[in-house]
Structures are given as C-alpha cells and as structure tokens.
C-alpha cells in the first residue's frame, strides 16, 4: 500500500505510464479515505496488486527510511524506459547493467516520489506488465 497525495494523478501514472489496470476503487466517508487497487492482467490471484490510499486533505507524505522501491519485471528495460518517457514518466536511472553485475535495471519515480525498479527478464515476454 502506498499513501498518495492525489489519487487521480497516481491512478493516471500507474495506468497510463506503467500500463496497469484500475481493478477497483472504494470510498470511506466515515474515516475520510479513498482506495484504488491497480495491477496487471486482472490482479489477484494471478498477479500482485498495488493499493493506493488517499487520506482526504493530505497532499504529501514524508518518505521515511524504511521504504526502498517496488520492482517490476520487464522483457526489455531499454524499451520500457522509452515507453515510460513517451508517456510523460520520470526515468531517474536509465536502463543498464547493475554495478558489478550483468542484470539490466532502470528506475522510474511516480508522482509522489516512490521509486519503481524495472528488472529486465528476457524469459517473461512481458507477462504481467503493460511495459512490453
């Protein structure tokens, strides 16, 4: 679950830039929050989902030191970065081998500053991601 400062802006990023599907939303007026669940290929149980939480009236959060990043497997990190940039996304580390290794990775940042790692997996053919 990620807390976000603008639910629609975050839904737009995860759907339009990362190619996820909006699976469901819910509102809780009593406790003043909204939820959106996004994922690939219909989400659970076949694929993981991300839950976005918007606490009404809160526009930003401190990242904290415990959060690292979300990781997504992609068949071609270079092509995924190009697609993300074309959709207006923020690539913060271009695709290339990890330091001291051969696995190709890249990093993007969502509108709230959360880091998302793209890990090139030649064998997955883009299964589970909208970043084919």
PLY file of the C-alpha trace (Angstrom):
ply
format ascii 1.0
element vertex 132
property float x
property float y
property float z
element edge 131
property int vertex1
property int vertex2
end_header
0.00 0.00 0.00
1.24 3.46 -0.91
-0.19 6.67 0.54
-0.68 9.24 -2.22
-1.40 12.97 -2.26
-3.69 12.98 -5.30
-5.49 9.75 -6.12
-6.41 10.54 -9.72
-2.88 11.73 -10.54
-1.49 8.45 -9.18
-4.10 6.33 -10.97
-3.17 8.13 -14.20
0.53 7.37 -13.66
0.09 3.69 -12.87
-2.37 3.13 -15.74
-1.10 5.48 -18.48
2.64 5.34 -17.76
3.16 1.84 -16.29
0.29 0.14 -18.13
-1.54 -1.22 -15.08
-5.31 -1.65 -14.95
-7.55 0.00 -12.39
-9.15 -3.04 -10.76
-11.43 -1.43 -8.19
-11.91 1.64 -6.01
-13.69 2.31 -2.75
-14.59 5.32 -0.65
-14.87 5.51 3.13
-16.56 8.82 4.01
-16.75 7.98 7.72
-12.96 7.72 8.00
-12.23 10.10 5.10
-10.13 8.00 2.77
-10.30 6.54 -0.73
-8.64 3.41 -2.09
-7.65 2.32 -5.57
-6.32 -1.13 -6.45
-4.21 -1.48 -9.61
-2.40 -4.36 -11.24
-1.70 -6.31 -14.39
-3.90 -8.92 -16.04
-6.76 -8.50 -13.58
-4.69 -8.55 -10.38
-5.06 -11.16 -7.66
-4.77 -14.07 -7.51
-2.76 -14.36 -10.73
-0.83 -11.08 -10.37
0.07 -8.79 -7.50
-1.86 -5.57 -6.90
-0.82 -2.16 -5.62
-3.18 -0.45 -3.21
-3.15 3.36 -3.33
-4.60 5.14 -0.31
-5.66 8.76 -0.36
-6.38 10.24 3.07
-8.70 13.15 2.32
-7.00 16.51 2.73
-3.42 15.16 2.88
-1.43 16.20 -0.18
2.03 14.83 0.67
3.90 12.49 2.99
7.46 12.10 4.25
9.03 9.07 2.56
10.67 7.70 5.67
13.75 5.49 5.73
12.09 2.06 5.59
10.74 2.27 2.04
13.07 1.13 -0.73
11.24 0.52 -4.00
8.74 -1.61 -5.89
10.21 -3.88 -8.59
8.59 -4.88 -11.88
9.94 -7.49 -14.28
10.06 -6.32 -17.91
11.31 -8.11 -21.06
13.32 -5.08 -22.28
14.28 -2.33 -19.81
15.54 -0.03 -22.58
12.21 -0.22 -24.45
10.27 0.15 -21.19
12.17 3.37 -20.38
11.45 4.75 -23.84
7.74 3.93 -23.45
7.63 5.48 -19.97
9.31 8.69 -21.17
6.94 8.91 -24.15
4.01 8.69 -21.72
5.44 11.54 -19.59
7.01 9.38 -16.89
10.17 10.25 -14.98
13.08 7.84 -15.60
15.57 8.53 -12.81
18.12 5.84 -13.74
18.44 4.87 -17.37
18.46 1.20 -18.29
21.82 -0.51 -17.95
23.64 -3.24 -16.05
23.69 -3.16 -12.26
27.01 -2.17 -10.74
29.17 -5.27 -10.56
26.71 -7.45 -12.49
25.01 -8.09 -15.78
21.30 -7.78 -14.93
19.82 -4.76 -16.72
17.77 -2.47 -14.49
16.30 1.03 -14.56
14.41 3.21 -12.10
11.38 5.43 -12.51
9.67 7.67 -9.97
5.91 8.04 -9.55
4.21 11.42 -8.93
4.54 11.03 -5.14
8.26 10.23 -5.31
8.04 6.45 -4.91
10.83 4.57 -6.71
9.99 1.71 -9.07
12.74 -0.58 -10.34
12.44 -2.20 -13.74
14.32 -5.50 -13.90
14.94 -6.96 -17.34
13.74 -10.55 -17.50
14.23 -11.89 -21.01
12.25 -15.03 -20.24
8.96 -13.43 -19.14
7.94 -11.94 -22.53
6.25 -9.07 -20.70
3.87 -11.31 -18.80
2.21 -9.40 -16.03
3.30 -5.95 -17.16
1.96 -3.35 -19.51
5.54 -2.49 -20.46
6.01 -4.90 -23.36
0 1
1 2
2 3
3 4
4 5
5 6
6 7
7 8
8 9
9 10
10 11
11 12
12 13
13 14
14 15
15 16
16 17
17 18
18 19
19 20
20 21
21 22
22 23
23 24
24 25
25 26
26 27
27 28
28 29
29 30
30 31
31 32
32 33
33 34
34 35
35 36
36 37
37 38
38 39
39 40
40 41
41 42
42 43
43 44
44 45
45 46
46 47
47 48
48 49
49 50
50 51
51 52
52 53
53 54
54 55
55 56
56 57
57 58
58 59
59 60
60 61
61 62
62 63
63 64
64 65
65 66
66 67
67 68
68 69
69 70
70 71
71 72
72 73
73 74
74 75
75 76
76 77
77 78
78 79
79 80
80 81
81 82
82 83
83 84
84 85
85 86
86 87
87 88
88 89
89 90
90 91
91 92
92 93
93 94
94 95
95 96
96 97
97 98
98 99
99 100
100 101
101 102
102 103
103 104
104 105
105 106
106 107
107 108
108 109
109 110
110 111
111 112
112 113
113 114
114 115
115 116
116 117
117 118
118 119
119 120
120 121
121 122
122 123
123 124
124 125
125 126
126 127
127 128
128 129
129 130
130 131
